[in-house]
């Protein structure tokens, strides 16, 4: 059950990347580093989207 929740919360691109790391038999440290950077990038994109939505200047231009 926990695995299903984790899959739903993980972006599909991150999940696919992790699957490819399994295929090429990357070690755990490599998987951890790749996941860390991809998750940081996802968080930054989410943050930028939220800033864009909450930007009063953009609201005024509509």
DRENTORKOL-3810 file (N, C-alpha, C; in nm, 4 decimals):
REM DRENTORKOL-3810
@n.u->0.0822; n.v->-0.1196; n.w->0.0000; ca.u->0.0000; ca.v->0.0000; ca.w->0.0000; c.u->0.0869; c.v->0.1264; c.w->0.0000
@n.u->0.1909; n.v->0.1272; n.w->0.0850; ca.u->0.2790; ca.v->0.2437; ca.w->0.0896; c.u->0.3464; c.v->0.2658; c.w->-0.0447
@n.u->0.3808; n.v->0.1560; n.w->-0.1129; ca.u->0.4466; ca.v->0.1670; ca.w->-0.2429; c.u->0.3550; c.v->0.2354; c.w->-0.3444
@n.u->0.2245; n.v->0.2057; n.w->-0.3380; ca.u->0.1286; ca.v->0.2691; ca.w->-0.4285; c.u->0.1212; c.v->0.4192; c.w->-0.4025
@n.u->0.1224; n.v->0.4583; n.w->-0.2772; ca.u->0.1175; ca.v->0.6007; ca.w->-0.2428; c.u->0.2423; c.v->0.6697; c.w->-0.2941
@n.u->0.3575; n.v->0.6086; n.w->-0.2751; ca.u->0.4833; ca.v->0.6651; ca.w->-0.3229; c.u->0.4836; c.v->0.6833; c.w->-0.4729
@n.u->0.4285; n.v->0.5875; n.w->-0.5461; ca.u->0.4231; ca.v->0.5976; ca.w->-0.6921; c.u->0.3340; c.v->0.7131; c.w->-0.7359
@n.u->0.2239; n.v->0.7340; n.w->-0.6659; ca.u->0.1329; ca.v->0.8423; ca.w->-0.7020; c.u->0.1962; c.v->0.9787; c.w->-0.6756
@n.u->0.2838; n.v->0.9872; n.w->-0.5755; ca.u->0.3438; ca.v->1.1144; ca.w->-0.5393; c.u->0.4711; c.v->1.1423; c.w->-0.6176
@n.u->0.5247; n.v->1.0425; n.w->-0.6864; ca.u->0.6471; ca.v->1.0600; ca.w->-0.7632; c.u->0.6112; c.v->1.0979; c.w->-0.9065
@n.u->0.6727; n.v->1.2032; n.w->-0.9562; ca.u->0.6482; ca.v->1.2479; ca.w->-1.0931; c.u->0.6830; c.v->1.1343; c.w->-1.1898
@n.u->0.6034; n.v->1.1154; n.w->-1.2952; ca.u->0.6284; ca.v->1.0063; ca.w->-1.3902; c.u->0.7680; c.v->1.0088; c.w->-1.4529
@n.u->0.8222; n.v->1.1267; n.w->-1.4770; ca.u->0.9565; ca.v->1.1357; ca.w->-1.5362; c.u->1.0610; c.v->1.0855; c.w->-1.4369
@n.u->1.0438; n.v->1.1205; n.w->-1.3109; ca.u->1.1372; ca.v->1.0727; ca.w->-1.2086; c.u->1.1270; c.v->0.9208; c.w->-1.1970
@n.u->1.0052; n.v->0.8697; n.w->-1.1965; ca.u->0.9841; ca.v->0.7250; ca.w->-1.1875; c.u->1.0510; c.v->0.6531; c.w->-1.3049
@n.u->1.0339; n.v->0.7071; n.w->-1.4260; ca.u->1.0932; ca.v->0.6463; ca.w->-1.5456; c.u->1.2458; c.v->0.6502; c.w->-1.5383
@n.u->1.3005; n.v->0.7605; n.w->-1.4926; ca.u->1.4453; ca.v->0.7729; ca.w->-1.4780; c.u->1.4977; c.v->0.6677; c.w->-1.3809
@n.u->1.4274; n.v->0.6506; n.w->-1.2688; ca.u->1.4705; ca.v->0.5523; ca.w->-1.1697; c.u->1.4627; c.v->0.4103; c.w->-1.2267
@n.u->1.3634; n.v->0.3846; n.w->-1.3106; ca.u->1.3538; ca.v->0.2535; ca.w->-1.3760; c.u->1.4730; c.v->0.2308; c.w->-1.4683
@n.u->1.5129; n.v->0.3343; n.w->-1.5411; ca.u->1.6284; ca.v->0.3211; ca.w->-1.6297; c.u->1.7569; c.v->0.2981; c.w->-1.5499
@n.u->1.7674; n.v->0.3619; n.w->-1.4354; ca.u->1.8842; ca.v->0.3385; ca.w->-1.3504; c.u->1.8883; c.v->0.1935; c.w->-1.3030
@n.u->1.7720; n.v->0.1349; n.w->-1.2779; ca.u->1.7654; ca.v->-0.0078; ca.w->-1.2426; c.u->1.8137; c.v->-0.0931; c.w->-1.3591
@n.u->1.7674; n.v->-0.0604; n.w->-1.4794; ca.u->1.8035; ca.v->-0.1382; ca.w->-1.5987; c.u->1.9544; c.v->-0.1389; c.w->-1.6213
@n.u->2.0169; n.v->-0.0226; n.w->-1.6034; ca.u->2.1617; ca.v->-0.0164; ca.w->-1.6267; c.u->2.2411; c.v->-0.0566; c.w->-1.5020
@n.u->2.1679; n.v->-0.1030; n.w->-1.4008; ca.u->2.2281; ca.v->-0.1527; ca.w->-1.2772; c.u->2.3168; c.v->-0.0487; c.w->-1.2086
@n.u->2.2651; n.v->0.0735; n.w->-1.2004; ca.u->2.3363; ca.v->0.1795; ca.w->-1.1284; c.u->2.3375; c.v->0.1450; c.w->-0.9796
@n.u->2.4431; n.v->0.1850; n.w->-0.9123; ca.u->2.4498; ca.v->0.1553; ca.w->-0.7687; c.u->2.3556; c.v->0.2476; c.w->-0.6910
@n.u->2.3328; n.v->0.2136; n.w->-0.5654; ca.u->2.2365; ca.v->0.2879; ca.w->-0.4834; c.u->2.2752; c.v->0.4338; c.w->-0.4651
@n.u->2.4036; n.v->0.4607; n.w->-0.4526; ca.u->2.4492; ca.v->0.5988; ca.w->-0.4333; c.u->2.4158; c.v->0.6829; c.w->-0.5570
@n.u->2.4376; n.v->0.6277; n.w->-0.6752; ca.u->2.4050; ca.v->0.6979; ca.w->-0.7997; c.u->2.2554; c.v->0.7244; c.w->-0.8078
@n.u->2.1751; n.v->0.6249; n.w->-0.7752; ca.u->2.0295; ca.v->0.6414; ca.w->-0.7772; c.u->1.9865; c.v->0.7519; c.w->-0.6809
@n.u->2.0485; n.v->0.7531; n.w->-0.5639; ca.u->2.0147; ca.v->0.8533; ca.w->-0.4633; c.u->2.0477; c.v->0.9942; c.w->-0.5127
@n.u->2.1638; n.v->1.0108; n.w->-0.5737; ca.u->2.2056; ca.v->1.1423; ca.w->-0.6235; c.u->2.1146; c.v->1.1891; c.w->-0.7364
@n.u->2.0859; n.v->1.1001; n.w->-0.8309; ca.u->1.9986; ca.v->1.1356; ca.w->-0.9435; c.u->1.8600; c.v->1.1738; c.w->-0.8923
@n.u->1.8059; n.v->1.0943; n.w->-0.8000; ca.u->1.6739; ca.v->1.1238; ca.w->-0.7452; c.u->1.6731; c.v->1.2596; c.w->-0.6751
@n.u->1.7778; n.v->1.2858; n.w->-0.5980; ca.u->1.7865; ca.v->1.4113; ca.w->-0.5235; c.u->1.7809; c.v->1.5311; c.w->-0.6187
@n.u->1.8578; n.v->1.5268; n.w->-0.7271; ca.u->1.8592; ca.v->1.6390; ca.w->-0.8213; c.u->1.7284; c.v->1.6506; c.w->-0.8985
@n.u->1.6698; n.v->1.5384; n.w->-0.9374; ca.u->1.5430; ca.v->1.5444; ca.w->-1.0109; c.u->1.4310; c.v->1.5966; c.w->-0.9210
@n.u->1.4297; n.v->1.5546; n.w->-0.7960; ca.u->1.3276; ca.v->1.6011; ca.w->-0.7020; c.u->1.3446; c.v->1.7506; c.w->-0.6747
@n.u->1.4689; n.v->1.7962; n.w->-0.6627; ca.u->1.4948; ca.v->1.9393; ca.w->-0.6425; c.u->1.4455; c.v->2.0195; c.w->-0.7624
@n.u->1.4672; n.v->1.9672; n.w->-0.8821; ca.u->1.4216; ca.v->2.0350; ca.w->-1.0028; c.u->1.2686; c.v->2.0402; c.w->-1.0062
@n.u->1.2034; n.v->1.9300; n.w->-0.9709; ca.u->1.0573; ca.v->1.9277; ca.w->-0.9667; c.u->1.0048; c.v->2.0306; c.w->-0.8663
@n.u->1.0657; n.v->2.0373; n.w->-0.7494; ca.u->1.0230; ca.v->2.1338; ca.w->-0.6474; c.u->1.0407; c.v->2.2771; c.w->-0.6954
@n.u->1.1486; n.v->2.3041; n.w->-0.7672; ca.u->1.1731; ca.v->2.4386; ca.w->-0.8203; c.u->1.0677; c.v->2.4754; c.w->-0.9253
@n.u->1.0315; n.v->2.3820; n.w->-1.0101; ca.u->0.9281; ca.v->2.4063; ca.w->-1.1117; c.u->0.7942; c.v->2.4360; c.w->-1.0446
@n.u->0.7606; n.v->2.3584; n.w->-0.9432; ca.u->0.6358; ca.v->2.3811; ca.w->-0.8696; c.u->0.6364; c.v->2.5198; c.w->-0.8066
@n.u->0.7488; n.v->2.5572; n.w->-0.7464; ca.u->0.7616; ca.v->2.6885; ca.w->-0.6831; c.u->0.7435; c.v->2.8006; c.w->-0.7855
@n.u->0.8058; n.v->2.7875; n.w->-0.9027; ca.u->0.7937; ca.v->2.8897; ca.w->-1.0070; c.u->0.6501; c.v->2.9007; c.w->-1.0579
@n.u->0.5832; n.v->2.7881; n.w->-1.0717; ca.u->0.4430; ca.v->2.7905; ca.w->-1.1154; c.u->0.3552; c.v->2.8619; c.w->-1.0138
@n.u->0.3797; n.v->2.8335; n.w->-0.8858; ca.u->0.3010; ca.v->2.8983; ca.w->-0.7807; c.u->0.3262; c.v->3.0487; c.w->-0.7787
@n.u->0.4505; n.v->3.0895; n.w->-0.7982; ca.u->0.4826; ca.v->3.2323; ca.w->-0.8022; c.u->0.4137; c.v->3.2993; c.w->-0.9206
@n.u->0.4105; n.v->3.2310; n.w->-1.0331; ca.u->0.3467; ca.v->3.2861; ca.w->-1.1526; c.u->0.1962; c.v->3.3022; c.w->-1.1302
@n.u->0.1344; n.v->3.2050; n.w->-1.0665; ca.u->-0.0091; ca.v->3.2102; ca.w->-1.0394; c.u->-0.0413; c.v->3.3224; c.w->-0.9417
@n.u->0.0459; n.v->3.3451; n.w->-0.8457; ca.u->0.0205; ca.v->3.4451; ca.w->-0.7417; c.u->0.0795; c.v->3.5822; c.w->-0.7735
@n.u->0.1274; n.v->3.6033; n.w->-0.8940; ca.u->0.1908; ca.v->3.7297; ca.w->-0.9318; c.u->0.0836; c.v->3.8338; c.w->-0.9643
@n.u->0.0731; n.v->3.9416; n.w->-0.8849; ca.u->-0.0307; ca.v->4.0429; ca.w->-0.9085; c.u->-0.0138; c.v->4.1155; c.w->-1.0423
@n.u->0.1073; n.v->4.1292; n.w->-1.0914; ca.u->0.1299; ca.v->4.1953; ca.w->-1.2206; c.u->0.0694; c.v->4.1118; c.w->-1.3328
@n.u->0.0901; n.v->3.9814; n.w->-1.3270; ca.u->0.0313; ca.v->3.8948; ca.w->-1.4291; c.u->-0.1205; c.v->3.8978; c.w->-1.4212
@n.u->-0.1749; n.v->3.9059; n.w->-1.3018; ca.u->-0.3200; ca.v->3.9145; ca.w->-1.2854; c.u->-0.3734; c.v->4.0430; c.w->-1.3485
@n.u->-0.3002; n.v->4.1531; n.w->-1.3328; ca.u->-0.3418; ca.v->4.2818; ca.w->-1.3870; c.u->-0.3420; c.v->4.2796; c.w->-1.5396
@n.u->-0.2472; n.v->4.2091; n.w->-1.5997; ca.u->-0.2338; ca.v->4.2065; ca.w->-1.7453; c.u->-0.3434; c.v->4.1258; c.w->-1.8132
@n.u->-0.4135; n.v->4.0444; n.w->-1.7392; ca.u->-0.5188; ca.v->3.9609; ca.w->-1.7993; c.u->-0.6308; c.v->4.0427; c.w->-1.8439
END
